[in-house]
Amino acid sequence: MKERLVGEIYNKSYIAIPIAESPLFRWIQSINGNKAFYHVTIFFLGNINDQGLSKVKATLSSIGSDNNNLLITPNGLGFVGTNKDSFVLKINKTEKLMKLRKLFEDSFPKNLADNCTFLPHITIERANRGQFNKYDTGRLLNIKDLSGILAAYEAHSVGLYYRTGEGATALLFSKRL
């Protein structure tokens, strides 16, 4: 975790469940090994300051033990986004995932406008210019969809992440599930 600096603004911050080493992780990485951090975004927060950090930490701390055994279950490949600019592994929308999402919707109602309708997924590849060309779409759709035979991944934590100035992903806080 990153050491916090007083007064720092954290850009493009979001709440996410990281996908660690598992058959699911290795399968996704076999499609796009250039990406270092795979996750299921629960809620986008945008730019946050010290006050926002305190509220996020309190909200994460309030997550109860009823989120144990939160399963990330794949249900197919597809494209999402306004321009279908993200190739993703779709995840089953379970009651536990919806409850987690609702916790952040209720805690951060001002950020709802920055969030799309909740469609749990893991982004595998994003189009560089906002839209995949016909070759990329064909190449990605020809990937054998093994999601139906991959075992569900049990989430172990949920955290607050943000994008650094260098474009890397950094963790600020996490909560063990």
C-alpha positions in Angstrom: 0.0 0.0 0.0 1.1 3.5 -0.7 2.1 5.9 2.0 -0.5 8.7 2.1 0.5 12.3 1.7 -1.6 15.0 3.4 -3.4 17.1 0.9 -2.7 14.8 -2.0 -5.5 14.2 -4.6 -5.8 10.7 -5.9 -6.9 10.6 -9.5 -9.2 8.0 -11.2 -9.8 6.2 -7.9 -12.2 3.2 -7.7 -13.3 0.4 -5.4 -12.3 -3.0 -6.8 -11.9 -6.7 -6.1 -8.5 -7.8 -7.3 -8.2 -11.1 -9.2 -5.1 -12.8 -7.8 -3.2 -15.9 -9.0 -5.8 -18.5 -10.0 -6.8 -20.4 -13.1 -9.1 -17.5 -13.9 -6.2 -15.0 -13.6 -3.9 -17.2 -15.7 -6.5 -17.7 -18.4 -7.1 -13.9 -18.7 -3.4 -13.2 -18.8 -2.9 -15.7 -21.6 -5.2 -13.5 -23.7 -3.5 -10.2 -22.7 -0.3 -10.6 -20.8 0.6 -6.9 -21.2 -1.8 -5.9 -18.4 -0.5 -6.2 -14.8 -3.7 -5.7 -12.7 -7.0 -7.5 -13.3 -10.0 -6.6 -11.2 -13.7 -6.3 -10.9 -14.6 -2.6 -10.5 -17.3 -2.2 -7.9 -17.6 1.6 -7.9 -15.8 4.5 -9.6 -15.0 7.5 -7.3 -12.9 9.7 -9.6 -10.6 12.2 -7.9 -10.6 12.1 -4.1 -8.9 14.1 -1.4 -8.2 13.5 2.3 -11.8 13.9 3.3 -12.9 11.4 0.6 -10.2 9.0 1.7 -11.5 9.0 5.3 -15.1 8.3 4.1 -13.9 5.5 1.8 -11.8 3.9 4.6 -14.8 4.0 6.9 -17.1 2.5 4.3 -14.6 -0.3 3.5 -14.2 -1.0 7.3 -18.0 -1.3 7.6 -18.1 -4.3 5.2 -19.3 -7.2 7.3 -18.4 -10.8 7.5 -21.5 -11.7 5.4 -19.3 -11.0 2.4 -17.1 -14.0 3.1 -17.2 -16.5 0.2 -17.9 -13.8 -2.3 -17.5 -15.7 -5.6 -16.4 -14.2 -8.9 -18.0 -16.5 -11.4 -17.3 -16.0 -15.1 -20.2 -16.2 -17.6 -18.9 -15.3 -21.0 -16.8 -13.0 -23.1 -18.1 -9.8 -24.7 -17.7 -6.1 -25.4 -18.9 -3.3 -23.1 -18.7 0.4 -23.1 -20.5 3.1 -25.0 -18.4 2.4 -28.0 -18.0 -1.3 -27.2 -14.4 -0.4 -26.5 -13.6 -2.9 -23.8 -13.3 -6.6 -24.4 -14.3 -8.3 -21.1 -14.9 -11.4 -19.2 -18.4 -11.0 -17.9 -19.1 -12.0 -14.2 -22.3 -13.3 -12.8 -24.2 -10.5 -11.0 -24.7 -12.1 -7.6 -26.5 -10.8 -4.5 -23.2 -10.3 -2.7 -21.7 -8.2 -5.5 -24.9 -6.2 -5.7 -24.9 -5.6 -2.0 -21.3 -4.4 -2.1 -22.1 -2.1 -5.0 -25.2 -0.7 -3.1 -23.0 0.1 -0.1 -20.9 2.4 -2.2 -23.8 3.9 -4.1 -25.5 4.8 -0.8 -22.2 6.1 0.7 -21.2 8.2 -2.3 -24.4 9.3 -4.1 -22.6 12.3 -5.7 -20.5 9.8 -7.7 -23.5 7.9 -9.1 -23.4 10.1 -12.3 -19.8 9.0 -13.0 -20.8 5.3 -12.8 -22.4 3.2 -15.5 -25.1 0.6 -14.8 -23.4 -2.1 -12.8 -22.2 -4.9 -15.1 -19.6 -6.9 -13.2 -16.7 -7.8 -15.5 -12.9 -8.1 -15.8 -11.5 -6.0 -18.6 -9.2 -8.1 -20.7 -8.3 -5.5 -23.4 -9.3 -2.0 -24.1 -9.4 -0.3 -27.6 -6.6 2.3 -27.9 -8.7 4.8 -29.9 -12.1 4.1 -28.4 -13.3 1.4 -30.7 -12.0 -2.0 -31.9 -11.5 -2.3 -35.6 -12.9 -5.3 -37.5 -9.7 -7.3 -37.3 -9.4 -6.9 -33.5 -13.1 -7.7 -33.0 -12.7 -10.9 -35.1 -9.5 -11.9 -33.4 -11.0 -11.5 -29.9 -14.2 -13.2 -30.7 -12.2 -16.2 -32.0 -10.8 -16.8 -28.6 -12.1 -20.0 -27.2 -14.5 -19.0 -24.4 -13.5 -21.2 -21.5 -15.3 -19.1 -18.9 -18.1 -21.7 -18.6 -15.6 -24.3 -17.4 -13.4 -22.1 -15.2 -14.0 -22.4 -11.5 -15.4 -19.5 -9.6 -12.7 -17.4 -7.9 -13.3 -16.6 -4.2 -12.5 -12.9 -3.5 -10.3 -12.3 -0.6 -10.3 -8.6 -0.4 -11.8 -5.3 -1.8 -9.8 -2.1 -2.0 -9.4 1.5 -3.0 -7.2 1.9 -6.0 -6.1 4.9 -8.1 -4.0 5.7 -11.2 -0.6 7.2 -10.6 0.8 9.9 -12.7 2.8 7.2 -14.6 -0.4 5.3 -15.4 0.2 2.5 -12.9 -2.4 1.2 -10.5 -1.8 1.7 -6.8 -3.5 0.5 -3.7 -4.5 2.9 -0.9 -6.6 0.7 1.4 -8.0 -2.7 1.4 -10.4 -4.8 3.5 -10.1 -8.5 3.9 -13.3 -10.4 3.2 
